[in-house]
Amino acid sequence: MKDSGFFSLENQVAVVTGAGQGLGEGIARRLHSAGARVAVLDLDIERARNIAQAIEGVAIQVDVSSQPSVEQAHAQVQEQLGDITILVNNAGITGRTVPTWELTEKDFDDVYAVNLKGVFLVCRAVIGSMLTMGYGRIVNVASIAGKEGNPTLAPYSSTKAGVIAFTKSLAKEVADKGDITVNSISPAVVRTPLLETVAQKTIDYMISRIPMGRTGKIEEVAALVHYLVSQEASFTTGQCYDISGGRATY
């Protein structure tokens, strides 16, 4: 059911990457409930189709680490829904949970390609039309690991730190070019299918650092994203918002 009250997203076109499941799915559903037309982007097209069907959206397959794939997906969204006013870069992978000295160059490259280069490629694809319209909302999903660094997750932690810095840079570049905001969020561990790829020892460590003593909920993160992509969040840019149950230390 749609709710067009506070923080309405009526007449907005939203793109959510990695929206075929987990956090991305939750965000896509939340934005749809606020009135946005949502493009569900995912590498797994079947998952994307299932979610898109449920929220009257469109499903588009994309490999965010590939420039041609990103450009093709962008063109498809514009053709089917119109100019993108909201972008949520959520696609990400954790990589192997092993000590740094056991990592290979490929381990690092694979995580970098999705988590950091992917954010750059998708942002670059949509920012041009946002500049032309003089309006846009971008939220990049980082992680508390990008602030504190999680052991056995060096590639993930470092790429998420890169997402935070990239967000701040882009926000400053467009701050005086209309009503365009660029923010990031840094969740602590959230109970999603992504955790199935993480060693239990690492999960236990992350939860032990959270004063609330629990994982976050997808709905809690989606609510924060909803505010940041709304028209009301017009003086909020270049920020990294923690949603960490009290774990964040700065």
Steps between C-alpha positions, in 0.01 A plus 500: 500500500631842406520787747528843340512695826820623662813443292291423193690372197215543253618569144853387590698239308724294727777256415615253763797276418529157654125514560422137428517404866596611848566865575452611140163329484391666823605841373323448166179400676519801733552747214212347307275530805577874504391539141818460294521303178786261566751333272627182665856442383680177578747258347244224559218596263255242636526644849462849355187398311340351810547821697407728212175310447412538867551879497378585149855586399735401221773239523833559331807280507825678571858425590599816687869421449460527121474841334311369192253314722439808715451723197258255344301474824487877529364530148234238575383682811471828312310332219254322729458743790657832404777704656637364826449727800602253771796262505580256778830320446451189708667222299796355686691186590695408812772289346681226689524535877869421548804684638668744264805278453276228356337728243586485133512793261181368340324494839564871535425588139165320504375688805633833374331456162154466652515703820692808389540507124136398468387798708711730284368358173133523597536848648677620188225354282217690671661824616489662157121499477472610863718801420284580200181477710657680793365233732607164634550283805782247530558267793800268501489207739833480683555317830618556854790278390609789281549712812645247740642220286385146570765229542501237222303741280778729375377538139142558612598747773735698279259522206221618730735769634552596137124528450477746789779718360367480145158608624644808670698594189203471264274685743734799502528497121124537452406694812450830315345354186135476602311289750731198475611318814742211540520310827613165628386276782712268711295216644639262755427135433147456363327164478494437125590210268842662457591369846483147365836566333666622821667275755302468825805607700504827310125551551537437873779757515289762326199446726722513808596857404138620490378646832141402419622141471314413181515523125320778321175447313454559130197719572706726725757564230235551233334768713823700521553473125142614440563824689830569323347462152196714582454861393500599867868403534604796286768643735659166579795403282851361521415309816548143618213397722567221745229246570695279732316439827753723673814341357624805310781685675526803269 
